[in-house]
Amino acid sequence: MAEPATHQVTFLFPDHRATVQVREDEFVLAAARRQGVELPSLCEQGWCITCAVEIVEGSLDQSASRRYYQADREAGYALICTGK
């Protein structure tokens, strides 16, 4: 069986950047943690929006999120706890 495709995700912080590899079958937050990048989160169900990030380039699949709306997408935000 073939390995899932991976995507590169870069987080821009005020004083540094961190780039992680995310398999297409895993959530961005889980991939970041697996690679030692600590990011804020609380409910981890796509409900509380603690993990919201601004998307500078690209997009995330938010179908697993419980509280993600078209207005969020149009504003350029995503929830990394449930985003693939």
Sequence and secondary structure as in RCSB ss.txt:
>XXXX:A:sequence
MAEPATHQVTFLFPDHRATVQVREDEFVLAAARRQGVELPSLCEQGWCITCAVEIVEGSLDQSASRRYYQADREA
GYALICTGK
>XXXX:A:secstr
     EEEEEEE SS EEEEEEETTS HHHHHHHTT     SSSSSSS TTEEE SSS    TT SS  HHHHHH
TEEETTS  
